[in-house]
Every structure is written in structure tokens, then in C-alpha cells.
Amino acid sequence: MFDYSVARNHMVESQIRTADVTQPDLVRAFRTIPRERFVPRSCRALAYADSHVDLGDGRHLLRPRDFAKMVQAADIRKSDIVLDIGCGRGYSTAVLAALADTVVALETTSVMVERASQLLVDIQVSNAAVLKGDLKVGAPEHGPFDVIFINGAVEVLPDGWMPQLAEKGRLATIVLDGRVGRACLFVRSGHIMGERVLFDASMPVLSGCERTVKFAL
């Protein structure tokens, strides 16, 4: 029988810690949260691989290294309220909930919301809620948020996300410019958004976050 706990520890030692991810609570979350529970059964053997995992429904589980580095850069504190956009089956929500006070996760269909909610209940995550909504709109009625985490790449940032950030709030996502992708951290300071490139990365674009193609006659 495949030993997922061994695979989980190997992921931490070979992918997470070697990527300079040292925040103790974050490393502990990667060691303890059963990543394999949050992927389709047919993909469980890939749950701890050094790659993105296709979850179906247009969602992907981020590569462990990329996810860990982005979360560490977001500097989540115990008092923070976090918005998790495109949470898929809820793995990112579980990790974020281990660091924050409250996590609001967002998905687009009732089936996806119910599945992620049940998986979080199964592993006894009590400080997160999965809501149904438009990913581009976010969840303004539950903000402002100290951190917004995007589970996917964007070619353009929807206008609705930034106003939901609290002062000094952070937004972590992968930005694609043509074939070039970079994990980026945006920080709000008043009406100004600062941007810091974290590292090169790539991932499928979230639906609704594509650049509009204009045709000239």
C-alpha cells in the first residue's frame, strides 16, 4: 500500500524546504494536511509530485514548491482574514486556514462548493467557509481581506479584487504575459498597488482572467 505520509514528508524535504520555505506554521501545514485527499482518486499517485495536478472543472492544484513560496511571501498572520479564489477541492483553503484567523474560499458551482466544504470538514478545518460566487467579483461583502490568494494564473487582474484588500493587504497570483509567467505579490498602500515579482512560474489561466483580444479592421 502506498504510504502517503512518507510521500508528504519527502515533498516537504525535497520541494518545500529546499525552496527556502522556512515559516514554521507553513511547513507544519504541508507536513500534516493530507494533500492526496484533495485530488481525484485517479490522480492520488501524483498528489506529491513536483508539478501541478489537474483537478478537472477547470481547476489545478498548484505545484507544491510554487504554492509554498507564494504563501510564504504573502506573510499571513494569525489575525488575518484571507480570500481564497478558485479553491478547487479546498487544499489551498486548508493550508491557508492553518495560518490565518479566517479563510473565505470562493468557487463557481454548488457541486464544487459542497465537495470542498465536505473535505474541509473531514479534516476538521473549522475556520474556513466555501462560498459560491463569481471569481472575478470576489466576496466584497466579507472583506476587506488582509490577503487574497489566486489559485491560477491571470493575464489581467479583475477590477473587483484590489478594492477588497485592506490597507497593506497582499494579493498573490501568477501573472502571464504571453508565454512568460511570474508569481507576483501585490501590496496595497492607500490607492497605490505595489508589485513584486517573486519567481518565474506558469499555470493555466483562470476563466474570466484572460486578456481580451481586440481585432483591428
N, C-alpha and C positions, 0 to 999 in steps of 0.2 A: 504494500500500500504506500502511496506517495505521502511523504511527511511534509506537510505544508509549513509546519513550524521551523523545520530546518531550512526550507526554501526562503522563508521570511527573514530569518537571521542572516542567511547568505546574501539576500538582497540588501540588507542594511550594511553589512560589512563591505560588500564589493561594489555597490552602486551609490549608497547614500553617504556613508562616512568618507569614502574616497573622493566625494564631490564637495568636501569641506562643509557638509551639513553637520553642525555640532550642537544646535539648540537641543538641550536635554529632553524637554517635553515632546518635541517633534520626533526625535529619534525613538523615544519610547512609544509614541503612537505607531510608527512604522513597524516596530517590533511586535506590537500586541494586536493591532487591528487585522483581522483575517481578510486580506485583500481578495483571496480566492472566492469568498462568499459574494462578492460584488461583481462578478463576471458571469457570463453564461456558462453552464456546465461544460459545454464543448470547448471552452477556452480556458478552463481552470489550470491546465498544464502551462499556460502562458502567463498566468497572473503575476509571476515574479520575474518575468523576462525583462531584459533591458530594452523595452520597446513599448509603444502604445498598444492598447488592446481594443479592438473593435467590439463595442457592446451592442451593436445594432441600434435601430431607431435614430441613426444619425449622431450617435454619441461615441466617444472614445475615452478610455481610461488613460490618463497621461502616463508617459514613461516615468518610472519611479524617481530617477535622478532629476528630471526636469521639474516634476511636481514638488519634490522636496526643496529644491533650490528656490523655486518661486515662492513657496510658503514661507521659507526662512527669510527671504528678502522682504516679505510683507510685514514681518516683525509683529506678529499677532500677540496681544497681551490678554491676560485673564479677564480683564474688564471689557474687552472688545465685543462689538456686535458685528457679525460677518454675514455678507450676502454671497451665496454660492450659486452662480449662474450656470445652468446646464449641468446639473449634478449627476445626470445619468442614473446609475443604480445606488448612488449615495456614498461611495467610498470617500470621495473628497470631503463630503459633509462630515463623515465620522472623524477624519483626521483633523479638520478644522475645529470641530467641536471639542476635541481633546485639548485645544489651546485657548479657545475663546470662552466668553461668558454665554453667548447665544449665537446660533447659526440659523439663518433663514435660507433655505435652499429652494431653487426655482426650477421647475420642469414644465413641459408644454401639454402633456396629456394626463388624463386621470389615471390611466394604466401605469405610466411611469412614476407618477406621484405615489400611488399606492404601493408599488413594488419597492421603491426606495424607502418609503416610510416603514414598511414592514421589516426590511433588512436592518434598519437602524434600531428598531425595537428589539429585534432578535439579538443584537449585540449590546443592548442596554444603553444606548445613547439617549439621554433624557433632555438634553439642552439644545435640540435641533428640531426644526419643523420643515417639512417639504410642502411647498405650495404650488398650485397650478397657475401659470401665467405666461405672458409674452416675454421671452428672454430679452428682447430689445427694450422693453419698458422697464424691466426690473421689478422692484417691490417698494415703490416710494412711500406707501402707507406704513411700512415697517421701518423706514430709515429715520434719521441718517445712519449710515454704516461707517464703521471705522475701517473696514476692509471689504473690498469686493473682489472675489476670485472668479475668473472666467475659465471654464473647462473647455477650451477650444481656442482656435486662432480667430483673429479678426483682421479684415482688411481695412475696415473703418470702425471707429468706436461709435455706437449709437448715442445720440444726443442725450438720451434719458439717463445714462449711467452716472455721469460725472456729478450732476446736481444732487445725487443721493449719497455722495461721500461727505462725511463730516469734515470739519477743519482738520488738516493734517492727515486726512484719510488716504488710504493706499488702494490702488487698483492694480492687480496682477493679471497679465494676459500675454499671449503670444501674438505679435503683430506681423502679418505677412505683407511684404512689398514685392509683388511679382513672385519670383521663386525664392526670395530671401526671407527668412523668418527669424525673429528675435524675441526672446522673452523680455518683457518690459515691465517696469514698475512706474506707475503714475502716482504723483502725490499732490493733493490739493492744498494750496495756500491762498486763502481768500478766493478771488476769482481767477487765479492763475493755476494752471496744471503743469507741474514739472514732470519730466520724463527721464528715466534712467534705463539704459539698455543693460540687461543682466548677462545674457549669453545667447549664442545662436541656437535656434530651435525651430521646429516645424511641426505642424499638426493640421488636420482638416479644418476648414473654416466653419464656424457655427452658422447655421441657417439664419439669414437676416443680417449678417455682418459682412456681406460681400460688398465689394466696391461696385457701384453702378456703372455700367458701360454706356458711354454716350456715343452715338453714331452721328457723324457729320455728313451732310449731303453735299 
